[in-house]
Amino acid sequence: MTKYQCGPCGYVYDPEVGDPDSGVAPGTAFEDLPEDWVCPICGVTKDMFEPA
């Protein structure tokens, strides 16, 4: 699975880790994140992320 990096702050979403603080289980692909998911560091939306 592809990792995605936040353009503004550099946070990397790793699908193998997920985002447990936001209720996203490990193994969740970036494409499968809820539409209202935001970067846990700076709060931008998914469209600000690029493949890492």
PDB file as gemmi writes it, atoms N, CA and C in Angstrom:
CRYST1    1.000    1.000    1.000  90.00  90.00  90.00 P 1                      
ATOM      1  N   MET A   1       0.836  -1.189   0.000  1.00  0.00           N  
ATOM      2  CA  MET A   1       0.000   0.000   0.000  1.00  0.00           C  
ATOM      3  C   MET A   1       0.882   1.255   0.000  1.00  0.00           C  
ATOM      4  N   THR A   2       0.414   2.256  -0.687  1.00  0.00           N  
ATOM      5  CA  THR A   2       1.170   3.494  -0.855  1.00  0.00           C  
ATOM      6  C   THR A   2       1.016   4.417   0.343  1.00  0.00           C  
ATOM      7  N   LYS A   3       2.129   5.011   0.750  1.00  0.00           N  
ATOM      8  CA  LYS A   3       2.102   6.043   1.778  1.00  0.00           C  
ATOM      9  C   LYS A   3       1.795   7.375   1.105  1.00  0.00           C  
ATOM     10  N   TYR A   4       1.167   8.282   1.832  1.00  0.00           N  
ATOM     11  CA  TYR A   4       0.851   9.609   1.312  1.00  0.00           C  
ATOM     12  C   TYR A   4       1.379  10.664   2.262  1.00  0.00           C  
ATOM     13  N   GLN A   5       1.935  11.744   1.683  1.00  0.00           N  
ATOM     14  CA  GLN A   5       2.516  12.810   2.488  1.00  0.00           C  
ATOM     15  C   GLN A   5       1.700  14.090   2.369  1.00  0.00           C  
ATOM     16  N   CYS A   6       1.508  14.743   3.513  1.00  0.00           N  
ATOM     17  CA  CYS A   6       0.808  16.023   3.575  1.00  0.00           C  
ATOM     18  C   CYS A   6       1.722  17.110   3.023  1.00  0.00           C  
ATOM     19  N   GLY A   7       1.249  17.845   2.027  1.00  0.00           N  
ATOM     20  CA  GLY A   7       2.055  18.906   1.433  1.00  0.00           C  
ATOM     21  C   GLY A   7       2.434  20.009   2.415  1.00  0.00           C  
ATOM     22  N   PRO A   8       1.466  20.565   3.153  1.00  0.00           N  
ATOM     23  CA  PRO A   8       1.793  21.676   4.046  1.00  0.00           C  
ATOM     24  C   PRO A   8       2.725  21.329   5.213  1.00  0.00           C  
ATOM     25  N   CYS A   9       2.548  20.164   5.858  1.00  0.00           N  
ATOM     26  CA  CYS A   9       3.324  19.915   7.085  1.00  0.00           C  
ATOM     27  C   CYS A   9       4.283  18.737   6.999  1.00  0.00           C  
ATOM     28  N   GLY A  10       4.143  17.879   5.975  1.00  0.00           N  
ATOM     29  CA  GLY A  10       5.070  16.766   5.822  1.00  0.00           C  
ATOM     30  C   GLY A  10       4.667  15.477   6.519  1.00  0.00           C  
ATOM     31  N   TYR A  11       3.521  15.483   7.229  1.00  0.00           N  
ATOM     32  CA  TYR A  11       3.035  14.244   7.868  1.00  0.00           C  
ATOM     33  C   TYR A  11       2.870  13.163   6.815  1.00  0.00           C  
ATOM     34  N   VAL A  12       3.295  11.948   7.132  1.00  0.00           N  
ATOM     35  CA  VAL A  12       3.150  10.825   6.204  1.00  0.00           C  
ATOM     36  C   VAL A  12       2.101   9.863   6.765  1.00  0.00           C  
ATOM     37  N   TYR A  13       1.043   9.642   5.966  1.00  0.00           N  
ATOM     38  CA  TYR A  13       0.045   8.632   6.331  1.00  0.00           C  
ATOM     39  C   TYR A  13       0.555   7.285   5.843  1.00  0.00           C  
ATOM     40  N   ASP A  14       0.760   6.374   6.781  1.00  0.00           N  
ATOM     41  CA  ASP A  14       1.230   5.023   6.476  1.00  0.00           C  
ATOM     42  C   ASP A  14       0.059   4.069   6.675  1.00  0.00           C  
ATOM     43  N   PRO A  15      -0.435   3.450   5.586  1.00  0.00           N  
ATOM     44  CA  PRO A  15      -1.589   2.560   5.721  1.00  0.00           C  
ATOM     45  C   PRO A  15      -1.353   1.379   6.647  1.00  0.00           C  
ATOM     46  N   GLU A  16      -0.102   0.959   6.808  1.00  0.00           N  
ATOM     47  CA  GLU A  16       0.183  -0.161   7.709  1.00  0.00           C  
ATOM     48  C   GLU A  16      -0.043   0.238   9.170  1.00  0.00           C  
ATOM     49  N   VAL A  17       0.061   1.527   9.464  1.00  0.00           N  
ATOM     50  CA  VAL A  17      -0.126   2.036  10.828  1.00  0.00           C  
ATOM     51  C   VAL A  17      -1.544   2.570  11.018  1.00  0.00           C  
ATOM     52  N   GLY A  18      -2.108   3.176   9.966  1.00  0.00           N  
ATOM     53  CA  GLY A  18      -3.414   3.822  10.078  1.00  0.00           C  
ATOM     54  C   GLY A  18      -3.288   5.130  10.835  1.00  0.00           C  
ATOM     55  N   ASP A  19      -4.372   5.558  11.442  1.00  0.00           N  
ATOM     56  CA  ASP A  19      -4.384   6.769  12.268  1.00  0.00           C  
ATOM     57  C   ASP A  19      -5.240   6.469  13.490  1.00  0.00           C  
ATOM     58  N   PRO A  20      -4.686   5.697  14.438  1.00  0.00           N  
ATOM     59  CA  PRO A  20      -5.471   5.240  15.588  1.00  0.00           C  
ATOM     60  C   PRO A  20      -6.116   6.365  16.386  1.00  0.00           C  
ATOM     61  N   ASP A  21      -5.457   7.527  16.468  1.00  0.00           N  
ATOM     62  CA  ASP A  21      -6.026   8.647  17.219  1.00  0.00           C  
ATOM     63  C   ASP A  21      -7.309   9.173  16.584  1.00  0.00           C  
ATOM     64  N   SER A  22      -7.476   8.923  15.283  1.00  0.00           N  
ATOM     65  CA  SER A  22      -8.684   9.352  14.576  1.00  0.00           C  
ATOM     66  C   SER A  22      -9.631   8.188  14.297  1.00  0.00           C  
ATOM     67  N   GLY A  23      -9.327   7.014  14.874  1.00  0.00           N  
ATOM     68  CA  GLY A  23     -10.201   5.861  14.701  1.00  0.00           C  
ATOM     69  C   GLY A  23      -9.994   5.108  13.406  1.00  0.00           C  
ATOM     70  N   VAL A  24      -8.847   5.312  12.739  1.00  0.00           N  
ATOM     71  CA  VAL A  24      -8.561   4.626  11.484  1.00  0.00           C  
ATOM     72  C   VAL A  24      -7.665   3.429  11.794  1.00  0.00           C  
ATOM     73  N   ALA A  25      -8.160   2.252  11.493  1.00  0.00           N  
ATOM     74  CA  ALA A  25      -7.459   1.013  11.818  1.00  0.00           C  
ATOM     75  C   ALA A  25      -6.243   0.790  10.927  1.00  0.00           C  
ATOM     76  N   PRO A  26      -5.214   0.109  11.475  1.00  0.00           N  
ATOM     77  CA  PRO A  26      -4.092  -0.293  10.625  1.00  0.00           C  
ATOM     78  C   PRO A  26      -4.603  -1.115   9.440  1.00  0.00           C  
ATOM     79  N   GLY A  27      -3.946  -0.941   8.298  1.00  0.00           N  
ATOM     80  CA  GLY A  27      -4.361  -1.659   7.098  1.00  0.00           C  
ATOM     81  C   GLY A  27      -5.356  -0.898   6.242  1.00  0.00           C  
ATOM     82  N   THR A  28      -5.722   0.331   6.646  1.00  0.00           N  
ATOM     83  CA  THR A  28      -6.670   1.142   5.881  1.00  0.00           C  
ATOM     84  C   THR A  28      -5.921   1.925   4.803  1.00  0.00           C  
ATOM     85  N   ALA A  29      -6.232   1.643   3.543  1.00  0.00           N  
ATOM     86  CA  ALA A  29      -5.611   2.362   2.433  1.00  0.00           C  
ATOM     87  C   ALA A  29      -6.025   3.826   2.456  1.00  0.00           C  
ATOM     88  N   PHE A  30      -5.159   4.693   1.957  1.00  0.00           N  
ATOM     89  CA  PHE A  30      -5.464   6.121   1.921  1.00  0.00           C  
ATOM     90  C   PHE A  30      -6.788   6.375   1.193  1.00  0.00           C  
ATOM     91  N   GLU A  31      -6.988   5.658   0.098  1.00  0.00           N  
ATOM     92  CA  GLU A  31      -8.212   5.825  -0.696  1.00  0.00           C  
ATOM     93  C   GLU A  31      -9.462   5.456   0.087  1.00  0.00           C  
ATOM     94  N   ASP A  32      -9.304   4.629   1.122  1.00  0.00           N  
ATOM     95  CA  ASP A  32     -10.451   4.178   1.910  1.00  0.00           C  
ATOM     96  C   ASP A  32     -10.708   5.024   3.154  1.00  0.00           C  
ATOM     97  N   LEU A  33      -9.885   6.061   3.356  1.00  0.00           N  
ATOM     98  CA  LEU A  33     -10.135   6.958   4.490  1.00  0.00           C  
ATOM     99  C   LEU A  33     -11.453   7.682   4.286  1.00  0.00           C  
ATOM    100  N   PRO A  34     -12.160   7.995   5.366  1.00  0.00           N  
ATOM    101  CA  PRO A  34     -13.411   8.745   5.215  1.00  0.00           C  
ATOM    102  C   PRO A  34     -13.157  10.083   4.525  1.00  0.00           C  
ATOM    103  N   GLU A  35     -14.135  10.567   3.775  1.00  0.00           N  
ATOM    104  CA  GLU A  35     -13.990  11.836   3.060  1.00  0.00           C  
ATOM    105  C   GLU A  35     -13.729  13.006   4.002  1.00  0.00           C  
ATOM    106  N   ASP A  36     -14.196  12.901   5.254  1.00  0.00           N  
ATOM    107  CA  ASP A  36     -14.012  14.009   6.194  1.00  0.00           C  
ATOM    108  C   ASP A  36     -12.739  13.871   7.038  1.00  0.00           C  
ATOM    109  N   TRP A  37     -11.891  12.873   6.711  1.00  0.00           N  
ATOM    110  CA  TRP A  37     -10.623  12.707   7.431  1.00  0.00           C  
ATOM    111  C   TRP A  37      -9.716  13.885   7.107  1.00  0.00           C  
ATOM    112  N   VAL A  38      -8.995  14.355   8.105  1.00  0.00           N  
ATOM    113  CA  VAL A  38      -8.047  15.447   7.912  1.00  0.00           C  
ATOM    114  C   VAL A  38      -6.695  15.065   8.499  1.00  0.00           C  
ATOM    115  N   CYS A  39      -5.659  15.759   8.074  1.00  0.00           N  
ATOM    116  CA  CYS A  39      -4.313  15.530   8.587  1.00  0.00           C  
ATOM    117  C   CYS A  39      -4.325  15.709  10.101  1.00  0.00           C  
ATOM    118  N   PRO A  40      -3.824  14.725  10.847  1.00  0.00           N  
ATOM    119  CA  PRO A  40      -3.854  14.825  12.306  1.00  0.00           C  
ATOM    120  C   PRO A  40      -2.885  15.878  12.864  1.00  0.00           C  
ATOM    121  N   ILE A  41      -1.981  16.379  12.034  1.00  0.00           N  
ATOM    122  CA  ILE A  41      -1.026  17.384  12.488  1.00  0.00           C  
ATOM    123  C   ILE A  41      -1.520  18.803  12.195  1.00  0.00           C  
ATOM    124  N   CYS A  42      -1.897  19.060  10.927  1.00  0.00           N  
ATOM    125  CA  CYS A  42      -2.237  20.442  10.560  1.00  0.00           C  
ATOM    126  C   CYS A  42      -3.692  20.645  10.146  1.00  0.00           C  
ATOM    127  N   GLY A  43      -4.464  19.547   9.991  1.00  0.00           N  
ATOM    128  CA  GLY A  43      -5.900  19.669   9.756  1.00  0.00           C  
ATOM    129  C   GLY A  43      -6.345  19.888   8.320  1.00  0.00           C  
ATOM    130  N   VAL A  44      -5.421  19.771   7.341  1.00  0.00           N  
ATOM    131  CA  VAL A  44      -5.852  19.933   5.954  1.00  0.00           C  
ATOM    132  C   VAL A  44      -6.570  18.681   5.459  1.00  0.00           C  
ATOM    133  N   THR A  45      -7.295  18.815   4.375  1.00  0.00           N  
ATOM    134  CA  THR A  45      -8.074  17.711   3.824  1.00  0.00           C  
ATOM    135  C   THR A  45      -7.208  16.790   2.959  1.00  0.00           C  
ATOM    136  N   LYS A  46      -7.796  15.646   2.584  1.00  0.00           N  
ATOM    137  CA  LYS A  46      -7.086  14.614   1.834  1.00  0.00           C  
ATOM    138  C   LYS A  46      -6.518  15.107   0.506  1.00  0.00           C  
ATOM    139  N   ASP A  47      -7.140  16.120  -0.096  1.00  0.00           N  
ATOM    140  CA  ASP A  47      -6.675  16.581  -1.410  1.00  0.00           C  
ATOM    141  C   ASP A  47      -5.324  17.300  -1.344  1.00  0.00           C  
ATOM    142  N   MET A  48      -4.838  17.553  -0.147  1.00  0.00           N  
ATOM    143  CA  MET A  48      -3.533  18.197   0.024  1.00  0.00           C  
ATOM    144  C   MET A  48      -2.411  17.169   0.178  1.00  0.00           C  
ATOM    145  N   PHE A  49      -2.730  15.883   0.044  1.00  0.00           N  
ATOM    146  CA  PHE A  49      -1.749  14.810   0.171  1.00  0.00           C  
ATOM    147  C   PHE A  49      -1.310  14.315  -1.202  1.00  0.00           C  
ATOM    148  N   GLU A  50      -0.046  13.893  -1.280  1.00  0.00           N  
ATOM    149  CA  GLU A  50       0.522  13.338  -2.505  1.00  0.00           C  
ATOM    150  C   GLU A  50       1.164  11.993  -2.155  1.00  0.00           C  
ATOM    151  N   PRO A  51       1.237  11.068  -3.116  1.00  0.00           N  
ATOM    152  CA  PRO A  51       1.937   9.802  -2.858  1.00  0.00           C  
ATOM    153  C   PRO A  51       3.377  10.074  -2.412  1.00  0.00           C  
ATOM    154  N   ALA A  52       3.810   9.341  -1.412  1.00  0.00           N  
ATOM    155  CA  ALA A  52       5.168   9.557  -0.884  1.00  0.00           C  
ATOM    156  C   ALA A  52       6.140   8.539  -1.439  1.00  0.00           C  
TER     157      ALA A  52                                                      
END                                                                             
